[in-house]
Amino acid sequence: MLGLLVAEMIFRSFPDYSEGEMSRLRASLVSARSLTEKAEKLDLGRHLRLGRGERASGGPSKHSILADAFEALLGAIYLDGGIRAARSFVRRQFGNAMVQSRPTIAQAGDYKTRLQEIVQAVGGPPPGYAVVSEEGPPHRKRFEVEVRLPGGGAFRAAGWSKKQAEQEAAKSALRSIGVEVDPPPAGG
């Protein structure tokens, strides 16, 4: 079930990825190492019921046991709350890791796509863009655009086209949530 839900999340968040890129990302997210890290963050080892021998041999901190415990937890969430609860849990556990796997979009200047991926990875609807004002003659208009995030944040920017203003507003929103949006300096 974990592989299915992660694959679905990747497919919806990165529709432009090739099948190979999607497969590699899914494999990295659901690897034993990744699941172990998530289980450790949830402190699952402390809650495991293990036999005396397994406990004595470090069972609660064994990677294979923790990875299996994480998958078992997801199964329990599914059985108790259904597919929506399981999907929500997976989104919370893997959304940030998935978004961080694709740092090049913002660096390439497609801030709108990057912002949309981040918002949707954590289960929100796509950001909304609205033209706030237009100034100047028809051949030289300056547009001010506002992007609204699902959590209530709003960010404005201006540009010589609607598209440019939208990109700048998205860039401002990305900065506000701590995403590095400028390419690294040359030579460094």
Backbone hydrogen bonds, N-H to C=O, Kabsch-Sander energy under -0.5 kcal/mol:
donor,donor_aa,acceptor,acceptor_aa,energy
5,L,1,M,-2.6
6,V,2,L,-2.6
7,A,3,G,-2.4
8,E,4,L,-2.5
9,M,5,L,-2.1
10,I,6,V,-2.5
11,F,7,A,-2.7
12,R,8,E,-2.4
13,S,9,M,-2.1
14,F,10,I,-3.0
17,Y,14,F,-2.0
22,M,18,S,-2.5
23,S,19,E,-2.4
24,R,20,G,-2.5
25,L,21,E,-2.3
26,R,22,M,-2.7
27,A,23,S,-2.6
28,S,24,R,-2.0
29,L,25,L,-2.2
30,V,26,R,-2.2
31,S,28,S,-0.6
35,L,31,S,-2.6
36,T,32,A,-2.5
37,E,33,R,-2.2
38,K,34,S,-2.1
39,A,35,L,-2.6
40,E,36,T,-2.6
41,K,37,E,-2.2
42,L,38,K,-1.7
43,D,40,E,-1.0
44,L,39,A,-2.4
46,R,43,D,-0.6
47,H,44,L,-1.6
48,L,45,G,-1.0
50,L,48,L,-0.8
55,R,51,G,-2.8
56,A,52,R,-2.5
57,S,53,G,-1.6
58,G,55,R,-1.5
59,G,54,E,-2.8
61,S,58,G,-2.0
62,K,58,G,-0.6
62,K,59,G,-1.4
66,L,62,K,-2.5
67,A,63,H,-2.7
68,D,64,S,-2.0
69,A,65,I,-2.4
70,F,66,L,-2.2
71,E,67,A,-1.9
72,A,68,D,-2.3
73,L,69,A,-2.4
74,L,70,F,-2.1
75,G,71,E,-2.2
76,A,72,A,-2.4
77,I,73,L,-2.5
78,Y,74,L,-2.4
79,L,75,G,-2.6
80,D,76,A,-2.4
81,G,77,I,-3.2
82,G,78,Y,-2.3
85,A,81,G,-0.6
86,A,82,G,-2.0
87,R,83,I,-2.9
88,S,84,R,-2.4
89,F,85,A,-2.3
90,V,86,A,-2.4
91,R,87,R,-2.4
92,R,88,S,-2.3
93,Q,89,F,-2.3
94,F,90,V,-2.7
95,G,91,R,-2.2
98,M,94,F,-2.5
99,V,95,G,-2.3
100,Q,96,N,-2.5
101,S,97,A,-0.7
101,S,98,M,-0.7
102,R,99,V,-1.5
105,I,102,R,-0.6
107,Q,103,P,-1.0
108,A,104,T,-1.8
109,G,105,I,-0.5
109,G,106,A,-1.2
110,D,105,I,-1.8
111,Y,109,G,-1.5
114,R,110,D,-1.8
115,L,111,Y,-2.7
116,Q,112,K,-2.4
117,E,113,T,-2.5
118,I,114,R,-2.2
119,V,115,L,-2.4
120,Q,116,Q,-2.7
121,A,117,E,-2.0
122,V,118,I,-1.0
122,V,119,V,-0.5
123,G,120,Q,-1.6
124,G,119,V,-2.4
128,G,148,R,-2.0
130,A,146,E,-2.2
132,V,130,A,-0.5
132,V,144,E,-3.4
133,S,144,E,-1.5
135,E,142,R,-2.4
140,R,137,P,-2.2
141,K,138,P,-0.6
142,R,135,E,-2.9
143,F,159,G,-3.1
144,E,133,S,-2.6
145,V,157,A,-2.9
146,E,130,A,-2.8
147,V,155,F,-2.8
148,R,128,G,-2.8
149,L,153,G,-3.3
152,G,149,L,-2.3
155,F,147,V,-2.3
157,A,145,V,-2.0
159,G,143,F,-2.1
165,A,161,S,-2.2
166,E,162,K,-2.6
167,Q,163,K,-2.4
168,E,164,Q,-2.2
169,A,165,A,-2.2
170,A,166,E,-2.5
171,K,167,Q,-2.3
172,S,168,E,-2.1
173,A,169,A,-2.1
174,L,170,A,-2.6
175,R,171,K,-2.3
176,S,172,S,-1.9
177,I,173,A,-1.1
177,I,174,L,-0.7
178,G,175,R,-1.7
179,V,174,L,-2.5
188,G,185,P,-1.8
